[in-house]
Amino acid sequence: MPVVLFALTAAAVIAWALRDHARFLPTGAFVPRHALATVGHHQNGYLPPPPVTGSAVVNYPGLVILAVHLTAVVILGAAWIVRRYFRSPDRLSARFSFAVMGSVASAAVTVPVAALTLGNAILFTGTVAAAMTVLQYTFVLVVAGTALFGVP
């Protein structure tokens, strides 16, 4: 149960941060591609943004649903690493390590979620800024969660 709470909270923070840094684009506008890959044949190509980016009501739940799956996997991985390499997962060092790993992994999840869902409706610099926001907020949330529930 704590893994689901951690993942759901991190996914909500990811969705909020991405929508906060995304720009509204009408579906008829053509803008540069998302700059995840800066080399290649179509790096300077132009394409229309996904139509869902114009409607936050539809886009927020989609972002949360995609992000919750990815963050659940990384939270489970961080918990497995802490339980494997620390003798007692209830010690402060184990809880702090879990908070660091969980927040860094959640920030890393932000980049593929932005590329898959928002596409070119968010610049790569906006994606990085959203990832830093996710890192800050999820670190505080995971520290509070581990104080209440411990390492999952």
N, C-alpha and C positions, 0 to 999 in steps of 0.2 A: 504493500500500500504506500509506503513512503516513496518508492521509486516513481509511482504514478503521480504523486503530489509534486515531487521535484520536477519531473518531466513536464507536467501540465503548467506549472508555474513558469518554468524556463521558456516553454513554448509561447505562453502569453506575453512574456517580456520580449521575445524575439519578434512576434507579430507586431507588437506595439512599436518597437524600435524601428523595424523596417518600414512600416506605414508612415512613421513620423519623418523618416528621411527620404521617402519616395516622393516623386513629383507627380502631380496629376497630369496626365496626358490624354487628350482626346484621341479616340481610336483612329482618326484620319491622319494624324501627324506621323511623320517619319523621323526617327531619331537614330543615333548610332547604336550599335549593338552593345550589350553588356561587356565590359572589358575584362572578363575572367581570363581569356586567352588573348594575349596581345600579339601573337604571331599566327600566321596562317593565311590561307587564300582569301578569306572573307573578313579579315579583321577590320576593314574600313567600310564594311557594308552597312546599309540602312534597312531597317524593317519596322513595321508598325508595332507599337507596344501591345501587350495582351489586353483584350477588352475588359477583363475583370479588374484591372488596376484602377479604372475609373470609379468603381463602386466599392467603397470600403466595407459596406455591409456584407457583401459577398466575399470580399478578399480577406478580412480578418479571420473568419472561421477556417477558410482554406489554408491560410498560413499556419494557424494553430494546429490543425489536424496533421499537416505535413511535418511541422516542427516537433510535435509531441512524439511521433514515431522515432525520429532521429535522436532527439534528446533522451528518450528512454534507453536507447541502445548505448549512448555514451555515458549516461548515469550508471547503468549497470556495469559498464566496463570500468568506470572509476571506482565503484564500490568493490568490484572483484579485485582490482589491483590493491586497494587499501586492505581488504581482508586477507589477501595473500601475503603481503609484505609487512604488515604490522601484526605483532603478537596479540595486542589487545585493541580492537577497533574503537573502544570507548575512551582511549587516551586522547588528550588534547592534540598531540601531533598527528594522530590518525584522522581526527575530525578536520583539522586544518588542511591536511593534505587532500582529503576528499573535497573540501570546499574549493581549493585551488584547481584541482583536476576537473571537477564538475563545472566550474564557471568557465575555465579555458575551453573545455569541450563544447559547452553551450555557445560560446562566442564563435568557435570554429564551425558549428552547425549553421550559423547565421548566413555564411557565404553561399553554400549551395542552395539553401532555402530561398535566398534572394534571387539567385540566378535562375532557379527553376520556376518560381512563381511570378516575380515581378519583371524579370527580364530586363529590358532597357528602360523601364519606368523608374529605375534607380541607378544612379551612377555608381561606379566602383568605389569612389571616395565616400559616397553615402552608405554603401554597404560596409565599408571599414568603420565608419563612424557608428553605424548601428551595432556592429560587432563589439566595439569598445563600450557602448552603452549597455549591451547585454552582459558583457564581462563584469562591469561594475555592479549592476543590479543583481545578477544571479549570484555573485560572490556573497553579497550581504544576505540574500535569501537562503542560500545553502548553509551559511554559517548559522543563521537562525533555525533552519530546519534540522541541522545536525545537533544543535543544542536541545531541541525538543524530542526528536526521534532517534538520534544517533545515526551511525553509518548504516545504510540499508543492507 
